[in-house]
Amino acid sequence: MLQVNAIDSFYGQSQVLFNMSLTVKEGEVVTLMGRNGMGKTTTIRSIMGLVPARQGSIQFKSKDITSLSPYRIARLGIGLVPEGRLISPNLSVEENLVATANAGPNGNERWNLKSIWELFPKLSERKNSMGNKISGGEQQMLAIARALMTNPDLLLLDEATEGLAPLIRQEIWRCLRNLKEEGQSILVIDKNIQALTDIADRHYIIEKGTVVWEGTSRNLLEDDTAKQQYLGI
């Protein structure tokens, strides 16, 4: 579904990604892990066209999206849950969702307000609350729900549970398990190895802007050297 082929990405004159490559197959949950500042978010932003790759290519569903603008990439079926959530503070929870609603590139209408309320009952209870009046955990649920309302073929989550209370983290992981069971393709960034290895099919570890390790959940759990060297665990 997604192929990132040897891309180089920069902020100004500073190169952040070096020959970065990864793939996500249809129905897979794939993770991107690594210490802070290693290029994980830049990878997500490059996929979305927010930090255009200067070298290499990015293909989504066999279409080259390397030079497309972000809104065109989103319309092709990639939903983004950005780091920091970026909830519209002056819109209600329901208005935040309706503002992004889309039938999806194939006319898929799996996700609507009814199905979102079923996935996140807490959001249903707060649907009339303004975006800046709900908790951080509720904002993260809203950010995921907002991306799902575009009915994406691929969901990108940048820092899925960072800074959240344990109970809220459990709720987010429950959501991702449900999405995986439905066949949703997901690329997720997070630091919780145990939770990620429970739900993900494959993992990439990034160090200084390039992939230094890749493998299955079993491979990662058994590779203490990789975890200690690249993740500090």
Order of alpha helices (4+ residues) and beta strands (2+ residues): beta-beta-beta-alpha-beta-beta-alpha-beta-alpha-alpha-alpha-alpha-beta-alpha-beta-alpha-beta-beta-alpha-alpha
